[in-house]
Every structure is written in structure tokens, then in C-alpha cells.
Amino acid sequence: MNQNIERIEVFLDESKEPLQVLTSPPFKVKLDTRQIPDGPHTLRVVTTYKGGQVEEEVIDFEVDNLPSPFIDGIDDGQQVRGEVEFEVVTGDYAAPKSKGGLSIVGAVVSAILVLGLVWFYFAFSPSVTDVVKGQAVEAAGEGAAAAVEGDAAAGKELFAAQCASCHGANAEGAFGPALAGNPIVENAASFDKIVKEGTNAGMPPFAQLTDKELADLRAYLASLGGAGAAPAAEPAAAAPAAEATATVDPAVMSEGETVYLTNCAACHQPNGEGLGTFPALAGNANLADANLVIDRILNGAGTMPGFGGQLDDQKVAAVATYIRNSWGNDFGPVTPDEVAAKR
């Protein structure tokens, strides 16, 4: 680091108050894009030196949080007739462009946990080039995580708190991939990198986890072998037989289809086949658990937002009934009373 740097101030858009003041390395800015509107924005970075010299850099970037889709081919409020064709685009991010001596290291990632969805790792040249070197050393040291001995019991508690909502209570997979028996667990460096940095496919970063906690997670998941999915599979298989005896009201199915196409189809697709990180609902045995379905619709999970604030009990029950009885699923109806009990 250049010892002559007194402070670095980061301003967002036209704000007169700095978003963050940096006085010591590493110079990392934490920006939660959920708190600012989608669209173009500007970061203004002012570096003040001890001798009084001031340098200013400006970075333009655009916020487009997942899973909100971009609709190409039909405008808001447009009158249409007959058959309409338009394209739904999700997750197309453009890396922000740097100006002058300032660059942004890293990428925009989806997130809902801890400090935010976007981490801007940046360094100033030539004044703070050591910061970039330091981050390279950190990346090179990731392989050392494999040497840390993990505690499966501690890992189980950590998994329940941080991971189970997406990957299932027994790591059998739910709204995220199964981890029980997954070969990625055996590759410590790859596993730790994915967990710490997240993925462009929608998994948020867990950069706050220590090497010991990551080792605990790996130890727990390794202890499951391939049997972790068994406890969840039994109720999933048993539930349809009990629920399928109830009659599904066609009117409720019709209402549920409307709610689904309006709120869910952009990510899970109109045919329920899913898209990328958004799981398929067609033929999904996890939908047999009505409480799980209701909870996900109300509260969301991972990159999926909750709809509890915008859908009433009747609409939640209708869309839950629709997805549980479409595309080869036959798991019976969900009632508004069941939804109300979960709020």
C-alpha cells in the first residue's frame, strides 16, 4: 500500500455523503444492491493523500437483481390482441467497465445473505497495487483449506442454519442440488471456493465462513454418503397416496394457473421444467410436502423471493394446488386455512 494515502471515500450517484470511507487495506466496498433501484448508477471514488493531493475516479454500473426478468417484445401498459410473442431474459449481466486507473475486480453476484448481493473488489493504480497482489495470495491459499480437520457434528449445525432451506434438511436437495453423496464435497478447494464466492447461477456467497467452518461442512456432508436423501424420500412417496384421494377443484386449478403464469413461470417456465438454477417443478417429489410448498411460496428461499406480502391466502393455496397437481404431479389440494396457519 502507498503509505501516503490518508483515506478513500466512495460515493453513490449524486450523494454528498460517502457510502464508505476506507482508511486501511484491504480496500473492499460492500454494496447491497437491494437497497437501490434497478438501472444505471455511478460510483465516485475520491482518494486523498497526506500531502493534500486528491484523485477522483468514476465508475458507471447497472443494477439488475435476479430473479426479476427482462421482457423483450411487449411494453408495460401496451394494448395487445391475438397471439403475442415476447422473450423473457434472466440473469444477463454485463461486467461494469472501468475508467482511468481504477478497476473492479470480481463480478456481480446474486445474494440475500449477510452483507449483500454484490462485492466490488477494486484497487487503485499505481497507489494501491499491493491490494491486488494480496487478493491473489488469498486465492492461492484456498488449497490449504483441505488441511483443516472438520467436525461433522459442528458441520451439521452449520448446515441446518445456513444451507438446509435450499439443499434440504438432509442435504437431499430441494430448491438447490443434492449435496449428500455429491463428488464436489471431496474436492476441498472447489467446494470451499463455491461456498465462499457463490455462483453466477444464483447461489449467494458465504464469504464470512472460516476455513474451519468450511471443513466442518465438508465433514458433515461426507458423513452422509449417498444416504442423506433417504429420510426425505419416504414422506415424499407416502404423501401422494394420502392426499390424492381429495378432489381438486377445477376452478382452483384455473386460478392457480393464472397466479403461476403471472408470478412463477418466468423462472420455473410455463411447463414447470425449470431454468438453470431454478428447479423443475414437473415430477418433483418434494412437492408432496404441502407445508414445504406453502413455506417457499410465502417466504422464498435462495434466489427465489417470497410472495407472502402480495398474495392472499386464497391465491397462495390456488397456486400451491396448481403446481402440486400439474405436469405429472398428483399431490392433492392445499386450502387457504393451511396457508393461514403457516403465516
Stockholm file with secondary structure:
# STOCKHOLM 1.0

chainA/1-343         MNQNIERIEVFLDESKEPLQVLTSPPFKVKLDTRQIPDGPHTLRVVTTYKGGQVEEEVIDFEVDNLPSPFIDGIDDGQQVRGEVEFEVVTGDYAAPKSKGGLSIVGAVVSAILVLGLVWFYFAFSPSVTDVVKGQAVEAAGEGAAAAVEGDAAAGKELFAAQCASCHGANAEGAFGPALAGNPIVENAASFDKIVKEGTNAGMPPFAQLTDKELADLRAYLASLGGAGAAPAAEPAAAAPAAEATATVDPAVMSEGETVYLTNCAACHQPNGEGLGTFPALAGNANLADANLVIDRILNGAGTMPGFGGQLDDQKVAAVATYIRNSWGNDFGPVTPDEVAAKR
#=GR chainA/1-343 SS CCTTEEEEEEEETTCSSCSEEECSSSCEEEECGGGSCSEEEEEEEEEEETTSCEEEEEEEEEECCTTCCEEESCCTTCCCCSCCCCEEECSCCCCCCCBTTEEEESCBCCCCSTTCSEEEEEEETTTTHHHHHHHHHHHHGGGGGGGSCCCHHHHHHHHHHHTHHHHCTTSSCSSSCCCTTCGGGGCHHHHHHHHHHCCTTSCCCCTTCCHHHHHHHHHHHHHHTTCTTHHHHHHHHHHHHHHTTSCCCHHHHHHHHHHHHHHTHHHHCTTSCCBTTBCCCTTCGGGGCHHHHHHHHHHCBTTBCCCTTTSCHHHHHHHHHHHHTSTTCCCCCCCHHHHHHHC
#=GC SS_cons         CCTTEEEEEEEETTCSSCSEEECSSSCEEEECGGGSCSEEEEEEEEEEETTSCEEEEEEEEEECCTTCCEEESCCTTCCCCSCCCCEEECSCCCCCCCBTTEEEESCBCCCCSTTCSEEEEEEETTTTHHHHHHHHHHHHGGGGGGGSCCCHHHHHHHHHHHTHHHHCTTSSCSSSCCCTTCGGGGCHHHHHHHHHHCCTTSCCCCTTCCHHHHHHHHHHHHHHTTCTTHHHHHHHHHHHHHHTTSCCCHHHHHHHHHHHHHHTHHHHCTTSCCBTTBCCCTTCGGGGCHHHHHHHHHHCBTTBCCCTTTSCHHHHHHHHHHHHTSTTCCCCCCCHHHHHHHC
//
